[in-house]
């Protein structure tokens, strides 16, 4: 009887751990899917940024963004 009780307790413990791991796995899969979609969107909509130093005397820098439209490249200073 004592052995059956211990076996039942161990089985319940492993069942609880299994359920917890399945839930954690599901959450990680959902997070992975969200990050994959975000990465794909960012890669598709990426914009090129660069920093240029225009005048060394004034010590000013400017941030530029370049976008490509068909065969043309538009430069925008931010």
mmJSON file of the N, C-alpha and C atoms, coordinates in Angstrom:
{"data_MODEL":{"atom_site":{
"group_PDB":["ATOM","ATOM","ATOM","ATOM","ATOM","ATOM","ATOM","ATOM","ATOM","ATOM","ATOM","ATOM","ATOM","ATOM","ATOM","ATOM","ATOM","ATOM","ATOM","ATOM","ATOM","ATOM","ATOM","ATOM","ATOM","ATOM","ATOM","ATOM","ATOM","ATOM","ATOM","ATOM","ATOM","ATOM","ATOM","ATOM","ATOM","ATOM","ATOM","ATOM","ATOM","ATOM","ATOM","ATOM","ATOM","ATOM","ATOM","ATOM","ATOM","ATOM","ATOM","ATOM","ATOM","ATOM","ATOM","ATOM","ATOM","ATOM","ATOM","ATOM","ATOM","ATOM","ATOM","ATOM","ATOM","ATOM","ATOM","ATOM","ATOM","ATOM","ATOM","ATOM","ATOM","ATOM","ATOM","ATOM","ATOM","ATOM","ATOM","ATOM","ATOM","ATOM","ATOM","ATOM","ATOM","ATOM","ATOM","ATOM","ATOM","ATOM","ATOM","ATOM","ATOM","ATOM","ATOM","ATOM","ATOM","ATOM","ATOM","ATOM","ATOM","ATOM","ATOM","ATOM","ATOM","ATOM","ATOM","ATOM","ATOM","ATOM","ATOM","ATOM","ATOM","ATOM","ATOM","ATOM","ATOM","ATOM","ATOM","ATOM","ATOM","ATOM","ATOM","ATOM","ATOM","ATOM","ATOM","ATOM","ATOM","ATOM","ATOM","ATOM","ATOM","ATOM","ATOM","ATOM","ATOM","ATOM","ATOM","ATOM","ATOM","ATOM","ATOM","ATOM","ATOM","ATOM","ATOM","ATOM","ATOM","ATOM","ATOM","ATOM","ATOM","ATOM","ATOM","ATOM","ATOM","ATOM","ATOM","ATOM","ATOM","ATOM","ATOM","ATOM","ATOM","ATOM","ATOM","ATOM","ATOM","ATOM","ATOM","ATOM","ATOM","ATOM","ATOM","ATOM","ATOM","ATOM","ATOM","ATOM","ATOM","ATOM","ATOM","ATOM","ATOM","ATOM","ATOM","ATOM","ATOM","ATOM","ATOM","ATOM","ATOM","ATOM","ATOM","ATOM","ATOM","ATOM","ATOM","ATOM","ATOM","ATOM","ATOM","ATOM","ATOM","ATOM","ATOM","ATOM","ATOM","ATOM","ATOM","ATOM","ATOM","ATOM","ATOM","ATOM","ATOM","ATOM","ATOM","ATOM","ATOM","ATOM","ATOM","ATOM","ATOM","ATOM","ATOM","ATOM","ATOM","ATOM","ATOM","ATOM","ATOM","ATOM"],
"id":[1,2,3,4,5,6,7,8,9,10,11,12,13,14,15,16,17,18,19,20,21,22,23,24,25,26,27,28,29,30,31,32,33,34,35,36,37,38,39,40,41,42,43,44,45,46,47,48,49,50,51,52,53,54,55,56,57,58,59,60,61,62,63,64,65,66,67,68,69,70,71,72,73,74,75,76,77,78,79,80,81,82,83,84,85,86,87,88,89,90,91,92,93,94,95,96,97,98,99,100,101,102,103,104,105,106,107,108,109,110,111,112,113,114,115,116,117,118,119,120,121,122,123,124,125,126,127,128,129,130,131,132,133,134,135,136,137,138,139,140,141,142,143,144,145,146,147,148,149,150,151,152,153,154,155,156,157,158,159,160,161,162,163,164,165,166,167,168,169,170,171,172,173,174,175,176,177,178,179,180,181,182,183,184,185,186,187,188,189,190,191,192,193,194,195,196,197,198,199,200,201,202,203,204,205,206,207,208,209,210,211,212,213,214,215,216,217,218,219,220,221,222,223,224,225,226,227,228,229,230,231,232,233,234],
"type_symbol":["N","C","C","N","C","C","N","C","C","N","C","C","N","C","C","N","C","C","N","C","C","N","C","C","N","C","C","N","C","C","N","C","C","N","C","C","N","C","C","N","C","C","N","C","C","N","C","C","N","C","C","N","C","C","N","C","C","N","C","C","N","C","C","N","C","C","N","C","C","N","C","C","N","C","C","N","C","C","N","C","C","N","C","C","N","C","C","N","C","C","N","C","C","N","C","C","N","C","C","N","C","C","N","C","C","N","C","C","N","C","C","N","C","C","N","C","C","N","C","C","N","C","C","N","C","C","N","C","C","N","C","C","N","C","C","N","C","C","N","C","C","N","C","C","N","C","C","N","C","C","N","C","C","N","C","C","N","C","C","N","C","C","N","C","C","N","C","C","N","C","C","N","C","C","N","C","C","N","C","C","N","C","C","N","C","C","N","C","C","N","C","C","N","C","C","N","C","C","N","C","C","N","C","C","N","C","C","N","C","C","N","C","C","N","C","C","N","C","C","N","C","C","N","C","C","N","C","C","N","C","C","N","C","C"],
"label_atom_id":["N","CA","C","N","CA","C","N","CA","C","N","CA","C","N","CA","C","N","CA","C","N","CA","C","N","CA","C","N","CA","C","N","CA","C","N","CA","C","N","CA","C","N","CA","C","N","CA","C","N","CA","C","N","CA","C","N","CA","C","N","CA","C","N","CA","C","N","CA","C","N","CA","C","N","CA","C","N","CA","C","N","CA","C","N","CA","C","N","CA","C","N","CA","C","N","CA","C","N","CA","C","N","CA","C","N","CA","C","N","CA","C","N","CA","C","N","CA","C","N","CA","C","N","CA","C","N","CA","C","N","CA","C","N","CA","C","N","CA","C","N","CA","C","N","CA","C","N","CA","C","N","CA","C","N","CA","C","N","CA","C","N","CA","C","N","CA","C","N","CA","C","N","CA","C","N","CA","C","N","CA","C","N","CA","C","N","CA","C","N","CA","C","N","CA","C","N","CA","C","N","CA","C","N","CA","C","N","CA","C","N","CA","C","N","CA","C","N","CA","C","N","CA","C","N","CA","C","N","CA","C","N","CA","C","N","CA","C","N","CA","C","N","CA","C","N","CA","C","N","CA","C","N","CA","C","N","CA","C","N","CA","C","N","CA","C","N","CA","C","N","CA","C"],
"label_alt_id":[null,null,null,null,null,null,null,null,null,null,null,null,null,null,null,null,null,null,null,null,null,null,null,null,null,null,null,null,null,null,null,null,null,null,null,null,null,null,null,null,null,null,null,null,null,null,null,null,null,null,null,null,null,null,null,null,null,null,null,null,null,null,null,null,null,null,null,null,null,null,null,null,null,null,null,null,null,null,null,null,null,null,null,null,null,null,null,null,null,null,null,null,null,null,null,null,null,null,null,null,null,null,null,null,null,null,null,null,null,null,null,null,null,null,null,null,null,null,null,null,null,null,null,null,null,null,null,null,null,null,null,null,null,null,null,null,null,null,null,null,null,null,null,null,null,null,null,null,null,null,null,null,null,null,null,null,null,null,null,null,null,null,null,null,null,null,null,null,null,null,null,null,null,null,null,null,null,null,null,null,null,null,null,null,null,null,null,null,null,null,null,null,null,null,null,null,null,null,null,null,null,null,null,null,null,null,null,null,null,null,null,null,null,null,null,null,null,null,null,null,null,null,null,null,null,null,null,null,null,null,null,null,null,null],
"label_comp_id":["UNK","UNK","UNK","UNK","UNK","UNK","UNK","UNK","UNK","UNK","UNK","UNK","UNK","UNK","UNK","UNK","UNK","UNK","UNK","UNK","UNK","UNK","UNK","UNK","UNK","UNK","UNK","UNK","UNK","UNK","UNK","UNK","UNK","UNK","UNK","UNK","UNK","UNK","UNK","UNK","UNK","UNK","UNK","UNK","UNK","UNK","UNK","UNK","UNK","UNK","UNK","UNK","UNK","UNK","UNK","UNK","UNK","UNK","UNK","UNK","UNK","UNK","UNK","UNK","UNK","UNK","UNK","UNK","UNK","UNK","UNK","UNK","UNK","UNK","UNK","UNK","UNK","UNK","UNK","UNK","UNK","UNK","UNK","UNK","UNK","UNK","UNK","UNK","UNK","UNK","UNK","UNK","UNK","UNK","UNK","UNK","UNK","UNK","UNK","UNK","UNK","UNK","UNK","UNK","UNK","UNK","UNK","UNK","UNK","UNK","UNK","UNK","UNK","UNK","UNK","UNK","UNK","UNK","UNK","UNK","UNK","UNK","UNK","UNK","UNK","UNK","UNK","UNK","UNK","UNK","UNK","UNK","UNK","UNK","UNK","UNK","UNK","UNK","UNK","UNK","UNK","UNK","UNK","UNK","UNK","UNK","UNK","UNK","UNK","UNK","UNK","UNK","UNK","UNK","UNK","UNK","UNK","UNK","UNK","UNK","UNK","UNK","UNK","UNK","UNK","UNK","UNK","UNK","UNK","UNK","UNK","UNK","UNK","UNK","UNK","UNK","UNK","UNK","UNK","UNK","UNK","UNK","UNK","UNK","UNK","UNK","UNK","UNK","UNK","UNK","UNK","UNK","UNK","UNK","UNK","UNK","UNK","UNK","UNK","UNK","UNK","UNK","UNK","UNK","UNK","UNK","UNK","UNK","UNK","UNK","UNK","UNK","UNK","UNK","UNK","UNK","UNK","UNK","UNK","UNK","UNK","UNK","UNK","UNK","UNK","UNK","UNK","UNK","UNK","UNK","UNK","UNK","UNK","UNK"],
"label_asym_id":["A","A","A","A","A","A","A","A","A","A","A","A","A","A","A","A","A","A","A","A","A","A","A","A","A","A","A","A","A","A","A","A","A","A","A","A","A","A","A","A","A","A","A","A","A","A","A","A","A","A","A","A","A","A","A","A","A","A","A","A","A","A","A","A","A","A","A","A","A","A","A","A","A","A","A","A","A","A","A","A","A","A","A","A","A","A","A","A","A","A","A","A","A","A","A","A","A","A","A","A","A","A","A","A","A","A","A","A","A","A","A","A","A","A","A","A","A","A","A","A","A","A","A","A","A","A","A","A","A","A","A","A","A","A","A","A","A","A","A","A","A","A","A","A","A","A","A","A","A","A","A","A","A","A","A","A","A","A","A","A","A","A","A","A","A","A","A","A","A","A","A","A","A","A","A","A","A","A","A","A","A","A","A","A","A","A","A","A","A","A","A","A","A","A","A","A","A","A","A","A","A","A","A","A","A","A","A","A","A","A","A","A","A","A","A","A","A","A","A","A","A","A","A","A","A","A","A","A","A","A","A","A","A","A"],
"label_entity_id":["1","1","1","1","1","1","1","1","1","1","1","1","1","1","1","1","1","1","1","1","1","1","1","1","1","1","1","1","1","1","1","1","1","1","1","1","1","1","1","1","1","1","1","1","1","1","1","1","1","1","1","1","1","1","1","1","1","1","1","1","1","1","1","1","1","1","1","1","1","1","1","1","1","1","1","1","1","1","1","1","1","1","1","1","1","1","1","1","1","1","1","1","1","1","1","1","1","1","1","1","1","1","1","1","1","1","1","1","1","1","1","1","1","1","1","1","1","1","1","1","1","1","1","1","1","1","1","1","1","1","1","1","1","1","1","1","1","1","1","1","1","1","1","1","1","1","1","1","1","1","1","1","1","1","1","1","1","1","1","1","1","1","1","1","1","1","1","1","1","1","1","1","1","1","1","1","1","1","1","1","1","1","1","1","1","1","1","1","1","1","1","1","1","1","1","1","1","1","1","1","1","1","1","1","1","1","1","1","1","1","1","1","1","1","1","1","1","1","1","1","1","1","1","1","1","1","1","1","1","1","1","1","1","1"],
"label_seq_id":[1,1,1,2,2,2,3,3,3,4,4,4,5,5,5,6,6,6,7,7,7,8,8,8,9,9,9,10,10,10,11,11,11,12,12,12,13,13,13,14,14,14,15,15,15,16,16,16,17,17,17,18,18,18,19,19,19,20,20,20,21,21,21,22,22,22,23,23,23,24,24,24,25,25,25,26,26,26,27,27,27,28,28,28,29,29,29,30,30,30,31,31,31,32,32,32,33,33,33,34,34,34,35,35,35,36,36,36,37,37,37,38,38,38,39,39,39,40,40,40,41,41,41,42,42,42,43,43,43,44,44,44,45,45,45,46,46,46,47,47,47,48,48,48,49,49,49,50,50,50,51,51,51,52,52,52,53,53,53,54,54,54,55,55,55,56,56,56,57,57,57,58,58,58,59,59,59,60,60,60,61,61,61,62,62,62,63,63,63,64,64,64,65,65,65,66,66,66,67,67,67,68,68,68,69,69,69,70,70,70,71,71,71,72,72,72,73,73,73,74,74,74,75,75,75,76,76,76,77,77,77,78,78,78],
"pdbx_PDB_ins_code":[null,null,null,null,null,null,null,null,null,null,null,null,null,null,null,null,null,null,null,null,null,null,null,null,null,null,null,null,null,null,null,null,null,null,null,null,null,null,null,null,null,null,null,null,null,null,null,null,null,null,null,null,null,null,null,null,null,null,null,null,null,null,null,null,null,null,null,null,null,null,null,null,null,null,null,null,null,null,null,null,null,null,null,null,null,null,null,null,null,null,null,null,null,null,null,null,null,null,null,null,null,null,null,null,null,null,null,null,null,null,null,null,null,null,null,null,null,null,null,null,null,null,null,null,null,null,null,null,null,null,null,null,null,null,null,null,null,null,null,null,null,null,null,null,null,null,null,null,null,null,null,null,null,null,null,null,null,null,null,null,null,null,null,null,null,null,null,null,null,null,null,null,null,null,null,null,null,null,null,null,null,null,null,null,null,null,null,null,null,null,null,null,null,null,null,null,null,null,null,null,null,null,null,null,null,null,null,null,null,null,null,null,null,null,null,null,null,null,null,null,null,null,null,null,null,null,null,null,null,null,null,null,null,null],
"Cartn_x":[0.826,0.0,0.868,1.932,2.827,3.518,3.905,4.575,3.622,2.375,1.384,1.179,1.178,1.024,2.195,3.406,4.594,4.577,4.211,4.134,3.1,1.976,0.941,1.424,2.145,2.679,3.696,4.58,5.59,4.918,3.902,3.187,2.51,1.897,1.254,2.291,3.455,4.515,4.959,5.218,5.658,4.561,3.311,2.195,2.118,2.289,2.281,3.442,4.63,5.792,5.575,4.965,4.698,3.744,2.677,1.718,2.374,3.214,3.9,4.841,5.58,6.493,5.743,4.588,3.784,3.283,2.843,2.399,3.558,4.717,5.896,6.316,6.265,6.602,5.644,4.362,3.371,3.646,3.955,4.263,5.516,6.531,7.754,7.509,6.668,6.335,5.591,4.663,3.932,4.877,5.786,6.757,7.679,8.118,8.976,8.257,6.991,6.208,6.085,5.825,5.715,7.034,8.142,9.45,9.803,9.431,9.699,8.933,7.669,6.857,7.431,7.819,8.4,9.688,10.522,11.783,11.521,10.588,10.278,9.744,8.882,8.368,9.489,10.376,11.486,12.421,12.682,13.561,12.911,11.608,10.905,10.839,10.619,10.43,11.676,12.824,14.027,14.369,14.943,15.401,16.857,17.635,19.053,19.297,19.971,20.34,21.865,22.358,23.792,24.029,25.183,25.555,26.684,26.534,27.551,28.028,29.305,29.877,30.072,29.349,29.39,30.424,30.595,31.466,32.251,33.536,34.355,34.513,34.433,34.612,33.444,32.242,31.059,30.791,31.49,31.308,29.863,29.271,27.883,27.828,26.905,26.652,25.18,24.859,23.467,23.151,21.934,21.458,20.706,21.081,20.429,19.695,18.633,17.898,17.79,18.104,18.014,16.914,16.111,15.052,15.209,14.907,15.018,13.621,13.383,12.142,12.503,12.165,12.502,13.99,14.355,15.769,16.364,15.597,16.054,16.263,17.202,17.46,17.183,16.292,15.94,16.669,17.36,18.093,17.35,17.09,16.38,17.239,17.479,18.249,17.28,17.512,16.609,17.092],
"Cartn_y":[-1.194,0.0,1.254,1.226,2.37,2.634,1.556,1.682,2.29,1.891,2.439,3.926,4.323,5.737,6.556,6.057,6.765,6.845,5.749,5.752,6.764,6.857,7.83,9.26,9.532,10.88,11.246,10.307,10.562,10.787,9.993,10.149,11.515,11.967,13.284,14.387,14.232,15.232,15.349,14.231,14.266,14.764,14.465,14.962,16.485,17.032,18.488,19.142,18.539,19.078,19.036,17.959,17.818,18.908,19.15,20.194,21.574,21.827,23.109,23.302,22.262,22.354,22.525,21.883,22.053,23.486,24.089,25.489,26.417,26.169,26.995,26.864,25.656,25.419,26.167,26.161,26.869,28.377,28.93,30.359,30.713,29.861,30.118,30.036,29.099,29.005,30.244,30.754,31.971,33.164,33.249,34.355,34.273,33.066,32.868,33.29,32.942,33.321,34.837,35.495,36.952,37.603,37.112,37.669,37.415,36.267,35.973,36.915,37.164,38.09,39.496,39.917,41.251,41.388,40.359,40.409,40.49,39.694,39.714,41.079,41.678,43.017,44.044,43.954,44.914,44.749,43.519,43.286,43.786,43.658,44.107,45.633,46.267,47.723,48.484,47.865,48.509,49.79,50.708,51.97,52.117,52.676,52.826,54.172,54.114,55.33,55.425,56.634,56.833,58.178,58.293,59.542,60.163,61.422,62.139,63.353,63.602,64.812,65.785,66.917,67.867,68.966,69.429,70.564,70.317,70.087,69.797,71.012,72.204,73.41,73.607,73.308,73.487,72.25,71.206,69.945,69.459,69.583,69.138,67.849,67.017,65.788,65.756,65.029,64.917,63.456,63.112,61.763,61.783,60.883,60.802,59.479,59.533,58.313,58.253,57.113,56.948,55.945,56.299,55.401,55.194,54.011,53.721,53.627,54.431,54.395,54.026,52.813,52.28,52.476,53.345,53.548,54.758,55.449,56.674,56.45,57.195,57.156,58.535,58.598,59.865,59.949,61.054,61.258,62.29,61.965,62.857,63.073,64.343,64.666,64.846,64.123,64.154,65.107],
"Cartn_z":[0.0,0.0,0.0,0.81,0.9,-0.44,-1.134,-2.434,-3.455,-3.434,-4.366,-4.114,-2.855,-2.504,-3.036,-2.853,-3.339,-4.866,-5.521,-6.988,-7.476,-6.79,-7.157,-6.997,-5.91,-5.671,-6.753,-7.079,-8.118,-9.468,-9.772,-11.04,-11.113,-10.022,-10.0,-10.193,-9.558,-9.682,-11.134,-11.786,-13.176,-14.11,-13.799,-14.611,-14.515,-13.304,-13.124,-13.874,-13.792,-14.5,-16.009,-16.485,-17.921,-18.387,-17.638,-18.006,-17.989,-16.986,-16.896,-18.091,-18.457,-19.591,-20.908,-21.043,-22.257,-22.39,-21.28,-21.308,-21.647,-21.031,-21.305,-22.768,-23.294,-24.693,-25.617,-25.3,-26.101,-26.081,-24.913,-24.815,-25.613,-25.539,-26.296,-27.799,-28.228,-29.652,-30.129,-29.314,-29.673,-29.741,-28.785,-28.772,-29.99,-30.316,-31.48,-32.76,-32.867,-34.047,-34.148,-33.021,-33.006,-33.41,-32.865,-33.21,-34.669,-35.19,-36.602,-37.51,-37.185,-37.977,-37.884,-36.685,-36.506,-37.299,-37.278,-38.02,-39.519,-40.011,-41.439,-41.861,-41.035,-41.336,-41.346,-40.381,-40.309,-41.502,-41.892,-43.037,-44.324,-44.429,-45.627,-45.689,-44.562,-44.522,-44.092,-44.177,-43.642,-44.401,-43.669,-44.227,-43.832,-44.732,-44.443,-43.787,-42.672,-41.951,-41.923,-41.977,-41.814,-41.141,-40.529,-39.861,-40.668,-41.003,-41.768,-40.993,-41.068,-40.486,-41.645,-41.603,-42.712,-42.52,-41.325,-41.11,-39.822,-39.969,-38.792,-37.884,-38.439,-37.623,-36.662,-37.113,-36.261,-35.406,-35.685,-34.96,-35.007,-36.155,-36.288,-37.094,-36.716,-37.459,-37.814,-38.861,-39.288,-39.577,-39.3,-39.566,-40.883,-41.779,-43.08,-43.206,-43.986,-44.316,-45.829,-46.393,-47.836,-48.147,-49.124,-49.59,-51.087,-51.532,-52.949,-53.546,-54.573,-55.334,-56.763,-57.151,-58.47,-58.741,-59.683,-60.019,-59.323,-58.496,-57.856,-56.36,-55.81,-54.37,-53.805,-52.829,-52.192,-50.858,-50.643,-49.403,-48.57,-47.331,-46.424,-45.19,-44.852,-43.659,-42.502,-41.444,-40.292,-39.234],
"occupancy":[1.0,1.0,1.0,1.0,1.0,1.0,1.0,1.0,1.0,1.0,1.0,1.0,1.0,1.0,1.0,1.0,1.0,1.0,1.0,1.0,1.0,1.0,1.0,1.0,1.0,1.0,1.0,1.0,1.0,1.0,1.0,1.0,1.0,1.0,1.0,1.0,1.0,1.0,1.0,1.0,1.0,1.0,1.0,1.0,1.0,1.0,1.0,1.0,1.0,1.0,1.0,1.0,1.0,1.0,1.0,1.0,1.0,1.0,1.0,1.0,1.0,1.0,1.0,1.0,1.0,1.0,1.0,1.0,1.0,1.0,1.0,1.0,1.0,1.0,1.0,1.0,1.0,1.0,1.0,1.0,1.0,1.0,1.0,1.0,1.0,1.0,1.0,1.0,1.0,1.0,1.0,1.0,1.0,1.0,1.0,1.0,1.0,1.0,1.0,1.0,1.0,1.0,1.0,1.0,1.0,1.0,1.0,1.0,1.0,1.0,1.0,1.0,1.0,1.0,1.0,1.0,1.0,1.0,1.0,1.0,1.0,1.0,1.0,1.0,1.0,1.0,1.0,1.0,1.0,1.0,1.0,1.0,1.0,1.0,1.0,1.0,1.0,1.0,1.0,1.0,1.0,1.0,1.0,1.0,1.0,1.0,1.0,1.0,1.0,1.0,1.0,1.0,1.0,1.0,1.0,1.0,1.0,1.0,1.0,1.0,1.0,1.0,1.0,1.0,1.0,1.0,1.0,1.0,1.0,1.0,1.0,1.0,1.0,1.0,1.0,1.0,1.0,1.0,1.0,1.0,1.0,1.0,1.0,1.0,1.0,1.0,1.0,1.0,1.0,1.0,1.0,1.0,1.0,1.0,1.0,1.0,1.0,1.0,1.0,1.0,1.0,1.0,1.0,1.0,1.0,1.0,1.0,1.0,1.0,1.0,1.0,1.0,1.0,1.0,1.0,1.0,1.0,1.0,1.0,1.0,1.0,1.0,1.0,1.0,1.0,1.0,1.0,1.0,1.0,1.0,1.0,1.0,1.0,1.0],
"B_iso_or_equiv":[0.0,0.0,0.0,0.0,0.0,0.0,0.0,0.0,0.0,0.0,0.0,0.0,0.0,0.0,0.0,0.0,0.0,0.0,0.0,0.0,0.0,0.0,0.0,0.0,0.0,0.0,0.0,0.0,0.0,0.0,0.0,0.0,0.0,0.0,0.0,0.0,0.0,0.0,0.0,0.0,0.0,0.0,0.0,0.0,0.0,0.0,0.0,0.0,0.0,0.0,0.0,0.0,0.0,0.0,0.0,0.0,0.0,0.0,0.0,0.0,0.0,0.0,0.0,0.0,0.0,0.0,0.0,0.0,0.0,0.0,0.0,0.0,0.0,0.0,0.0,0.0,0.0,0.0,0.0,0.0,0.0,0.0,0.0,0.0,0.0,0.0,0.0,0.0,0.0,0.0,0.0,0.0,0.0,0.0,0.0,0.0,0.0,0.0,0.0,0.0,0.0,0.0,0.0,0.0,0.0,0.0,0.0,0.0,0.0,0.0,0.0,0.0,0.0,0.0,0.0,0.0,0.0,0.0,0.0,0.0,0.0,0.0,0.0,0.0,0.0,0.0,0.0,0.0,0.0,0.0,0.0,0.0,0.0,0.0,0.0,0.0,0.0,0.0,0.0,0.0,0.0,0.0,0.0,0.0,0.0,0.0,0.0,0.0,0.0,0.0,0.0,0.0,0.0,0.0,0.0,0.0,0.0,0.0,0.0,0.0,0.0,0.0,0.0,0.0,0.0,0.0,0.0,0.0,0.0,0.0,0.0,0.0,0.0,0.0,0.0,0.0,0.0,0.0,0.0,0.0,0.0,0.0,0.0,0.0,0.0,0.0,0.0,0.0,0.0,0.0,0.0,0.0,0.0,0.0,0.0,0.0,0.0,0.0,0.0,0.0,0.0,0.0,0.0,0.0,0.0,0.0,0.0,0.0,0.0,0.0,0.0,0.0,0.0,0.0,0.0,0.0,0.0,0.0,0.0,0.0,0.0,0.0,0.0,0.0,0.0,0.0,0.0,0.0,0.0,0.0,0.0,0.0,0.0,0.0],
"pdbx_formal_charge":[null,null,null,null,null,null,null,null,null,null,null,null,null,null,null,null,null,null,null,null,null,null,null,null,null,null,null,null,null,null,null,null,null,null,null,null,null,null,null,null,null,null,null,null,null,null,null,null,null,null,null,null,null,null,null,null,null,null,null,null,null,null,null,null,null,null,null,null,null,null,null,null,null,null,null,null,null,null,null,null,null,null,null,null,null,null,null,null,null,null,null,null,null,null,null,null,null,null,null,null,null,null,null,null,null,null,null,null,null,null,null,null,null,null,null,null,null,null,null,null,null,null,null,null,null,null,null,null,null,null,null,null,null,null,null,null,null,null,null,null,null,null,null,null,null,null,null,null,null,null,null,null,null,null,null,null,null,null,null,null,null,null,null,null,null,null,null,null,null,null,null,null,null,null,null,null,null,null,null,null,null,null,null,null,null,null,null,null,null,null,null,null,null,null,null,null,null,null,null,null,null,null,null,null,null,null,null,null,null,null,null,null,null,null,null,null,null,null,null,null,null,null,null,null,null,null,null,null,null,null,null,null,null,null],
"auth_seq_id":[1,1,1,2,2,2,3,3,3,4,4,4,5,5,5,6,6,6,7,7,7,8,8,8,9,9,9,10,10,10,11,11,11,12,12,12,13,13,13,14,14,14,15,15,15,16,16,16,17,17,17,18,18,18,19,19,19,20,20,20,21,21,21,22,22,22,23,23,23,24,24,24,25,25,25,26,26,26,27,27,27,28,28,28,29,29,29,30,30,30,31,31,31,32,32,32,33,33,33,34,34,34,35,35,35,36,36,36,37,37,37,38,38,38,39,39,39,40,40,40,41,41,41,42,42,42,43,43,43,44,44,44,45,45,45,46,46,46,47,47,47,48,48,48,49,49,49,50,50,50,51,51,51,52,52,52,53,53,53,54,54,54,55,55,55,56,56,56,57,57,57,58,58,58,59,59,59,60,60,60,61,61,61,62,62,62,63,63,63,64,64,64,65,65,65,66,66,66,67,67,67,68,68,68,69,69,69,70,70,70,71,71,71,72,72,72,73,73,73,74,74,74,75,75,75,76,76,76,77,77,77,78,78,78],
"auth_comp_id":["UNK","UNK","UNK","UNK","UNK","UNK","UNK","UNK","UNK","UNK","UNK","UNK","UNK","UNK","UNK","UNK","UNK","UNK","UNK","UNK","UNK","UNK","UNK","UNK","UNK","UNK","UNK","UNK","UNK","UNK","UNK","UNK","UNK","UNK","UNK","UNK","UNK","UNK","UNK","UNK","UNK","UNK","UNK","UNK","UNK","UNK","UNK","UNK","UNK","UNK","UNK","UNK","UNK","UNK","UNK","UNK","UNK","UNK","UNK","UNK","UNK","UNK","UNK","UNK","UNK","UNK","UNK","UNK","UNK","UNK","UNK","UNK","UNK","UNK","UNK","UNK","UNK","UNK","UNK","UNK","UNK","UNK","UNK","UNK","UNK","UNK","UNK","UNK","UNK","UNK","UNK","UNK","UNK","UNK","UNK","UNK","UNK","UNK","UNK","UNK","UNK","UNK","UNK","UNK","UNK","UNK","UNK","UNK","UNK","UNK","UNK","UNK","UNK","UNK","UNK","UNK","UNK","UNK","UNK","UNK","UNK","UNK","UNK","UNK","UNK","UNK","UNK","UNK","UNK","UNK","UNK","UNK","UNK","UNK","UNK","UNK","UNK","UNK","UNK","UNK","UNK","UNK","UNK","UNK","UNK","UNK","UNK","UNK","UNK","UNK","UNK","UNK","UNK","UNK","UNK","UNK","UNK","UNK","UNK","UNK","UNK","UNK","UNK","UNK","UNK","UNK","UNK","UNK","UNK","UNK","UNK","UNK","UNK","UNK","UNK","UNK","UNK","UNK","UNK","UNK","UNK","UNK","UNK","UNK","UNK","UNK","UNK","UNK","UNK","UNK","UNK","UNK","UNK","UNK","UNK","UNK","UNK","UNK","UNK","UNK","UNK","UNK","UNK","UNK","UNK","UNK","UNK","UNK","UNK","UNK","UNK","UNK","UNK","UNK","UNK","UNK","UNK","UNK","UNK","UNK","UNK","UNK","UNK","UNK","UNK","UNK","UNK","UNK","UNK","UNK","UNK","UNK","UNK","UNK"],
"auth_asym_id":["A","A","A","A","A","A","A","A","A","A","A","A","A","A","A","A","A","A","A","A","A","A","A","A","A","A","A","A","A","A","A","A","A","A","A","A","A","A","A","A","A","A","A","A","A","A","A","A","A","A","A","A","A","A","A","A","A","A","A","A","A","A","A","A","A","A","A","A","A","A","A","A","A","A","A","A","A","A","A","A","A","A","A","A","A","A","A","A","A","A","A","A","A","A","A","A","A","A","A","A","A","A","A","A","A","A","A","A","A","A","A","A","A","A","A","A","A","A","A","A","A","A","A","A","A","A","A","A","A","A","A","A","A","A","A","A","A","A","A","A","A","A","A","A","A","A","A","A","A","A","A","A","A","A","A","A","A","A","A","A","A","A","A","A","A","A","A","A","A","A","A","A","A","A","A","A","A","A","A","A","A","A","A","A","A","A","A","A","A","A","A","A","A","A","A","A","A","A","A","A","A","A","A","A","A","A","A","A","A","A","A","A","A","A","A","A","A","A","A","A","A","A","A","A","A","A","A","A","A","A","A","A","A","A"],
"auth_atom_id":["N","CA","C","N","CA","C","N","CA","C","N","CA","C","N","CA","C","N","CA","C","N","CA","C","N","CA","C","N","CA","C","N","CA","C","N","CA","C","N","CA","C","N","CA","C","N","CA","C","N","CA","C","N","CA","C","N","CA","C","N","CA","C","N","CA","C","N","CA","C","N","CA","C","N","CA","C","N","CA","C","N","CA","C","N","CA","C","N","CA","C","N","CA","C","N","CA","C","N","CA","C","N","CA","C","N","CA","C","N","CA","C","N","CA","C","N","CA","C","N","CA","C","N","CA","C","N","CA","C","N","CA","C","N","CA","C","N","CA","C","N","CA","C","N","CA","C","N","CA","C","N","CA","C","N","CA","C","N","CA","C","N","CA","C","N","CA","C","N","CA","C","N","CA","C","N","CA","C","N","CA","C","N","CA","C","N","CA","C","N","CA","C","N","CA","C","N","CA","C","N","CA","C","N","CA","C","N","CA","C","N","CA","C","N","CA","C","N","CA","C","N","CA","C","N","CA","C","N","CA","C","N","CA","C","N","CA","C","N","CA","C","N","CA","C","N","CA","C","N","CA","C","N","CA","C","N","CA","C","N","CA","C","N","CA","C","N","CA","C","N","CA","C"],
"pdbx_PDB_model_num":[1,1,1,1,1,1,1,1,1,1,1,1,1,1,1,1,1,1,1,1,1,1,1,1,1,1,1,1,1,1,1,1,1,1,1,1,1,1,1,1,1,1,1,1,1,1,1,1,1,1,1,1,1,1,1,1,1,1,1,1,1,1,1,1,1,1,1,1,1,1,1,1,1,1,1,1,1,1,1,1,1,1,1,1,1,1,1,1,1,1,1,1,1,1,1,1,1,1,1,1,1,1,1,1,1,1,1,1,1,1,1,1,1,1,1,1,1,1,1,1,1,1,1,1,1,1,1,1,1,1,1,1,1,1,1,1,1,1,1,1,1,1,1,1,1,1,1,1,1,1,1,1,1,1,1,1,1,1,1,1,1,1,1,1,1,1,1,1,1,1,1,1,1,1,1,1,1,1,1,1,1,1,1,1,1,1,1,1,1,1,1,1,1,1,1,1,1,1,1,1,1,1,1,1,1,1,1,1,1,1,1,1,1,1,1,1,1,1,1,1,1,1,1,1,1,1,1,1,1,1,1,1,1,1]
}}}
